[in-house]
Amino acid sequence: MAISLVPKKQDNQASIYYLSCRRPTDKEDWYLALMSAARLLSEDDPKDAHHIDWYDTAMFEPSAMIKLQNILDGSPAMEEARWWNALMGRLFLGVYRTDNWNNMWHQKMINKLDKLNTFQQQPLHYLGTRGNGESQNNGKRTLMTLSPFQLQQISMGDTIPCLTEPRLVECEPDGNCVIHAQVQYKGDFLLVIRTDFYYLWPGLASSLAFEKKRKSSFKSSSDSDSTNTSSPGSLPLVLSVKLRQCSGTLVFKVKPPPSNRVWIAFEEMPEMDWEVKPIVLDKQIKWSVVINLIQAKIKELVADNLVMPNMEDVPFTDSEGMGGIFGQRAPVIDPTIMTDDIDTKMNDNNSMEDVDSNEKQLQQQEQQQEQEQQEQRRRSTISKVLQGYVDKIMAPQILLAAFYPVPTEAPEM
């Protein structure tokens, strides 16, 4: 296919140009160069056009590429899988700032949070209690918990998890394949989540003073979250949760057919460094308590999805809604019968080969006999012809000898 150059304002006299390249890689270079040149002009009207420096928001930042290069060159343990990390890192930098990439992971994280909110409800915790469970709030027990998480923003960071020390654990004849590798991540994975902080004292939740303070807090946070739906007796809370680094042993598993997925999980709970910061936070909430709750929720989320025996799946081919790779049904053949059939076929083939060999030998013998007979007939014919010529040559001499015999000399006395 050729590159088509079409004027923005088409009329009857407008010309369309087509550029054709012999090599597809050259055609891509031409196309991208022409697209870049077309974007240098900010106005549609050439009379008003002028040069402006543009940048593409989907293009990776130079700092991200420098970070990837430093990771690849940073450790001797990276050498064995350096090519793999470089390839995956380059592909990641090509898509990590696109809307499709962010929307895909946004939906995945919403699904994970929904699962956590539905099946893993955080139990109530006691705030300010001693070891014996007694509260320090004037002898009254203080209850605290968090409402289900709501995802507001997600960022996958600027680099990928890098693998080191890969090793093959299993590769069985039935197709089961297991690979272990060490993983290191320093990409600043970020989540912005919203929740409600239930901070209750018996009898206080219904008081006017508490309601007034709650409404004031609600009003102050409305600029950050216009869809705030805090229930009575709760305070809104918006948090920034960032994964600074993560390391552990990853397990990759491909099950026997008809599975069409690669299953991934940590062999055990990985080492993680989380940074939790408030975006909207009421002053009467103790920050240390919130951090403990958030870290407990995150630990539950990771353990329920990414720590053995729980695994996350990545399909490597489309199953068209079948959930696996399926072909047409065919009857199962007994291996012993199949072996006997193979032996019989081999014997039949050997017999046929013997017959063919004998027939070929007979044919060769007949051809040889026929050639010998032809040679004898040819020689006989040649002999007769030669003998005829000899007879013709000798005939006059025989006649002369008959009419004029040669006198014989008398014997000496």
N, C-alpha and C positions, 0 to 999 in steps of 0.2 A: 504494500500500500504506500501511497505517496503522501507528502505533507501538502495540505491545501491552504493557500493564502487567499482569504476572502476579505474584501474591503468592508469596513464597518457600515458605511452608507452605500448600499447597493442601488444601482440604476441600470438602465438599458446599456450604457456604455462601460459599465464596470467590468473589469477583467479579473478572472480567477486564475491564479498561478499554482502549478503543481510542481513540487520538488521531489525527485525520486533519488534514493541513494542505494548503492549496491549492497552495502552492509547494514544490517539493522542497528548495530551499535553506533554507526555514524549518523544514521537517521535520527536516533534519539538525541545525539549531541546537537544536531541542527535544530531539532524541534525545541529543545530547552533553551538554546541560544536565542532563537526567534521569540519565544515567549518572554524571556528576560528583556529583550530589546523592546518588545511591545509595551511592557509595563513601565518603561522609563518615561513614557509620556503620560501626564496626569489628565489631560483633557482629550475629549473625543475630536474636537475641531483642531486640525493641525495649525491653524492661525493662532490659536490661544495656547498651544502646547508649549511646555517648558520642562526643563530637567528637574526631577525631584529624586532624592535618595530614598529608596524603598527597602523594606526588608520583609521577608515572608515569616509570618507568625508560626508556621508549621515547621520551619527549619530549626535544627538543633542549635543550641548555644555553643560558642567556642569553648566555654569553660567545661561543658559536659564532655566534649571530645578529649580535652586535656585530662580530665578526671579519669576517663576510660584508659587513656594511654598510661597514666601513672599507675593504675591498678594492674594493667598487664605487665608492666616492667618492675613492679614493686616487690615481688616475692619469687624465690627460686621454685617454690612449690607450684607456681602458676605455669611453669614452662610446659608441662605435659599436656595441659588443656588450654594453652594460650590461644591456639588457633580457634578453638570453639568459642571461648569467651569473647575474642575479637569479633568473630562473625555475628554472634548473638547480640553483642553490644552495639555493633554498627546497625543491625536491623532495628534494634530498639530505638536508637537515636533518630532513625528515619520516621518513626510513627508516634513517639511518646508525647508529642505536642499537638497531635491531630484530634479533632472532635470525635472521630470514630473510636479511637483508642480509649479516650477518656470516658465516653459513653458506655463502652463495653464493660470496663472495670467498675464504673459507677453502678450499673445494673447488677453485676456480680456481687458487689459489696452489699447492696440493698438486700439481695436474696440471703446472704449470710447473716446479716443483722436481723432479718425477719425470722430466720430459723432460731437465732439466739434468743430473741424476744419471746418467741412462742413456746419453745421447749426448755429454755434455761432461764427461768425467772430468778432474779437475784433475791435471796431471802432477806428478811429484815435484819439490820444490824443495830447494835446498841452503841450509842455515842456517849463517851465520857464515863465508862463503867470500869470498875476495878476487876481484879481477877475473880472475885466471887460473884460477879454479875450485878452487883449493886451499883446504881447510878450515883453521880455526883451532882446532879441538878436538884438540890434541895430535897433529896430523898425520893425524887420522882424518876421513873424510868423514861428515857428518851429514845424514841425509835427513829431510824433513818434508813432510806432506800432510794433507788433510782428508778425512774420510769423507763419504758422501752426506748432504745436509741433510735434517732432519726438522722439519716445521713444528709448533710448539706453540701459537702464538698469532698473531693478525693483527688489526690495527686500521686502518681506512681513514682515520683522522684526523677532523677536524672541519670541513673545507671541501673544495671541489672545485677542480680545475684551472680557472683562468679564462682565457678566450680573448680576444685582442686582435688588431686588424688582420686581420680575415678578408678573403679575396679569392677570387673564383672564377677558377680556372685553366682548366678545361675543362668544357664541357657540350655533348656531341656529339649528333647526331641519333639515333645508335644507343643512347643511354642512358648512355654513359660520362660520369661526373661527378667532378671533382677540385676540392677546396677546400683552400687553405692558410691557416693561422692561427698566430699566436704564442701560446704557452701559458706560464702562470706558475702555479706550485703552491707553497704554503706551508702545507700541512695536517698535517704530522707523521705521515705514513704509517709504521706500525710493524709489524715482524716480530720474533717471538721464535723462534729456530731452535736446534736441537741438532745437534751433530756430534761426531765423534771426532777428536782431534788426534794424528796419528801422528808421534811424535818419537823416532827410532830411532838407536841407536848399534850398530854391529856387535859382536856378542858380549855386549852389555849387556842386551838384551831378555830373554834367558833366565836372567839371573842372579837370585839370590834377593833381592838388595837392590832391584833394579828392580821385581820382582813385589810386594815388600812395600810399596814406595812407591806403586805403582799401585793396590793394593787399598785402601790408606789413602785415597787420593784418591777412589776409587770410593765408599767408605763415606761420606766427607764430602759427596759430591754426591747421595747417595741421597734426601735429603729434598726436593731440588728436582726430581729425576727418578727416580721409582720404577721406571721401565721401562728403566733404563740397560742397554745391551747392548754395552758397550765390549769390543772384542776384545783379546787379549794384545798388548802393545806399543803401546797407545793410551791417551789420557787424555780424559775427557769434557769437553765444552765447550758451554755454553749462552750464547747471545749475544742481545742486544737490538739490532736494526738499524732505525734510524729515518731516513727521508728528510726532511730539514729543508726543502729547497727544490729545485725543478727548473724549468728553462726551456729552450725550444727551439722549433723550427718543426714543427708538426703537419701531417700530410697526411691528409685524409679522402677516401676514394675509394669510389664506388659503380660497380660494373662493369655492363656491358650485361646485359639479361635473358638467362638466367633467374636471375641472381644475386639472393639475398635478404639480402645482408649489406653492412654498412658497414665498410670496411677502414680501420684507423687505424695510423699509425706516425710516428716522427720522421724528418724529412728527413735528419738526420745525428745523431750521438751527442749527446744533450742535456747541458747543464751540470747536474750533480747534486751536492748536498751531503749526504753520508751521515754519520750519527753511530752508531758501533759501540761498544757497552759490554758488558762481561762480566757475566753473572749467575752462572755457575759457571766458575771458571778456576783451574787449577793454577799454583802459584807458579813452577814451573820452565819455564812457557811464556812466551816473550817476546811481550809484547802488540803491539809494532810489527809483528812478523812475522804475527800473526794478522790484524791490520787489513789488511795488504797482500793476504793470501790472500782475505779476505772481499770486499774491494773488487774483486779480480780476478774472483771468482765472480759478483758482482752485475753487473759490466760485461758478462760473458758472457751472463748471463740477459737483460739489457736488449737487447743487440745481437742476440741470436738470436730475439727476439720483437717488439721495438718499434722497430727501426731499419731503414730501407729497405735492401734490398728486402723484408725480413721485416716482416709486418704482423699486427696483431691484429684479429680480426673480431668484429662485434656484429650478430647477426641483427635485422632490423627487422620480420620477420613469420615465423610458423611455417611450415615447409616440409613438415610431416607426414612427416618422415623421408626426403624426396626430395632434400634438399640444394639446393633451388632452387624457383623459382616456375614450375610447369608446368601447362598447360591441356590441352585436347583436341587431338589431331592433326588437321590439315586440309591438303589438297593445296595446294602452292605454285602460284600463278597467275602466268604470264609477264606482266610489266608492259606489254610491247608489245601482247599480246593483250588485256589489260585495257583499254589505251588505245583500241584499235580497237573493242572492244565498247562502250566508253563513247561513242566518236564515233558508232557505228552507232545506239546507243540514243538519243543526242541528236538524230541526224538523223530517226530514226523518231518521236521525240517532236515534233520540229519539223513533220514531215509530218502527224502526227496533229493537231497544233495548227492547221495550215493548213486541213485538212479540217474540223475543228470550227469554225474561223472562217467558212469558206464556208457551212457548214450553218446557222450562226447568222444569217449575212447573208440567206440565202434565207428562213429562217423569219421574220425581221424584215420582209422585203419582202412575203411572203405575208400576214403579219398586217396590214401597212399597207394592202395592197390590199383585204383583207377589211373593214377598218375603213372605207375609202373607199366600198366598195360598200354597206355598212350605212348609212353616212351619206347616200348618194344615195337609197336606198330609203326612209329615214326622211323625207328632204326631199320625195320624191315623194308619200308618203302624206299628209304635212302639207299639201301643195299641193292635193291632191284634196279633202281635208276642207274646207279653206278655200274652195275654189272652189264646193263644194256649198252652204256657208253663204251665199256671195255670190249664187249663183243663186236660193236661196230668198228672199233679201232683195229682189232685183231683179225677181222674177216678177210681183208685183202691178202694179208700175209699167209693165211691158211690156204687160200686159193692158189697163190703162186707156188707154195710148197707142194700143192697137189699136182700142178701141171709141170712144174720144173723141179723135179726132185734134186737134191744136192748129191753129186756123186760122192761115193765113199772111196777112200784111198785103199789100194790093195795092200794087204799086209806084207811086210818085208820078209823076204826069204832069208 
